Amino acid sequence: MLETFFARSAAAVAADLIGARLFVGAAGGIIVETEAYDRTDPASHSFRGPTRRNASMFGPPARAYVYRSYGMHWCLNLVCEPGSAVLLRALAPTEGLPAMRARRGLEDPRLLCAGPGRLCQALGVTDAAPFRFEPRAAGDPDAVAVVSDRRVGITRGAETPWRFLLAGSRFVSRPARKAGPAAG
């Protein structure tokens, strides 16, 4: 079932991940911000084809693709169709807050997981950390409002509206520039 959820376009998966839950060990929360990348996207690590670094992006869906950004921060991506993945940008922390606070060295829950590097530090993600994923319930009466916006922190392909956010969440890394309905 998990592989079926992820064996789709990265943009569709990224939008559907909003409101799902992610845990690494006993720490985790609700996914409130994602970004999609696929092999046709000049901002994607897979754009130039498979390499040793991005090999997991071409592997089975529902696997983690974890890499170091600028040699400083881990970034956690979930693999979708071959050559595509979704970067997890922010969580609303709900479980394991004492451990997250200790790892991040701060108290403010809003800043624990607001940004891909912060999220990985708070959850203790490294290049081999296992995770548990719980999709949001299909047909959930408390359906989440998802908006899309331009991606952040990139220069190529930045205009592509493949950053997805939980509307109104105070836990996102930065608010949407303009609130538009999600288009995956």
N, C-alpha and C positions, 0 to 999 in steps of 0.2 A: 504494500500500500504506500509506504513512504517513497519508494522509487517511482511509483506512478505519479505522485504529487509533484516530484521534482523533474520528471522527464517531459518537461514542457519548455516553452520559451522563458528566458530569464526574466523578461518584463512581466509576464503573467505570474510567474512564481513570486517575484519581488512584491507585487501588489497583494497577492494572497498570503504572504508571510506576515503582513501587518495584522496584529492582533493574536498571532500564534505565540506560543511560549517556547523559550529556549533555556536549557540548563546545562551547565558544565559542573559535574559533581552536584553539590547541594545548593549552588548559587545560580540564579537566573531570574528571568522575568518575561515581560510581554514585549515582543518586538514592535517598535514604534517607528523605525526608519530603516530603509533598505535602498540599495542601488543595484541596477541590473547592468550586466555586461555580456556581450556575445561576440563571437569570432568575426563578425563584420564591423565591429565597433573599433575605431582607431584608439580608443582609450583602454581597451581590454588587453590583458596580458596574453590572450590567445590570438590576437589579431595577426601576428606573423607566423602562426602555426605552433605545433607542439614543440616544447623544449623540456629539458630536465626540470626547470623551475615550475613550469605550468602544467606538467604532465597530468596531474589530478583533474584539471579542467576538462580533459579529454577522456576521463574515465567514467565509471558508472555514475548515474545521478544519485543524489542524496548523500554524497560524500563531502567532506570538508576540504577546502583549498585554503591553506593558511600560509601567509607569507609575511616577511618583515617589510615594513614601509620605511624607506630612507634609513634602513639599518637600526631603527629605534623602536618601532611599534609593531606588534603583531596585528594582522588583519584577518578576520574570519569570513570566509565566503562559503556558500553552499552550492555545490555543482548541480547544474540543470542539464539541458541538452548538451551534447558534445561541444566543447569549446565555449561554454557559457556558464556563468555563475552569478550569484547574488551576494553582494557585500552587505554584511550586517553592520549598520551604522549606529543604531541606538536601541537600548532597551529601557523599559520602565522597570526598575528592579523590584522584585517582590519576594524573593527567597534568598537567604544567605547574606543579608545585608551586613552583619558584623564582619564576615570574611571579606566582602567587597570593600568595605570601609578600610579595613586593615591593609589590603593590597594597594588601594589608591591613596591611603594616608589622608583621607578627608571625611567629613561627616555628611555633607549635603547630598541627599539621595539623587537630586537632579543632575549632579555632575559625575556620578559614579560611572554611568554607561553611555554618556552623551558624546558619541564619536567612536569610530572604529577602534582606535588605539586604547581609549579609555575602557570601552566595552571588554576588550580582550584582557586588559590588565585587571579589571574588576573581577572577571570570571576566572582568571588564572589560565587563560588560553595560551598555549605555546604551539609549536609545530606538530604536536602529537596529542593534544587534549581531546578526549572523547566528549561528545555532547549528546543531549537528549532533546528531541524536538516534539512538540505537541501542536499539531495544526489547530487552527480555530475550527469550531464545529460548523459543519455545513448547514446552512439554513438557520443559523443562530439568530434568535429573535433580537439579540443585542448586537446586531451586525455593526461592524466598525465602519467609520467614515474614512476612506482613504483618499488622499490627494496626491497629485504628482507635481513634480517641479524639475528644474534643471539640476543636474548633478553638481557636486561641489568638489573642490580640491583637485581638479583636472584641467588641462588646457585643451586637449583634443576631444571632440565629441561632447563638450560641456553643455551644449544647447539641447541635447537629447533629453526629453523629459522622463528619464528613467530613475528618478529618485522618488521613492514612495514614502509617505508619512501618515501617521495616525493624526487625523485632523484635530487640532487643539491640544495635542500632547505637550506638556511642559518638559518632557524628557528627550525631545529630539535634539540633535546637535546644533541645528540652526533652523529657524522657522522657514516655511515655504515663502518664496518671494511673492507668489500669487497663488491663491488657493484655486486649484482646478480639479475636476474629478479625475480619478486615476484612469489612465488609458494603458492597459498592458497589452 
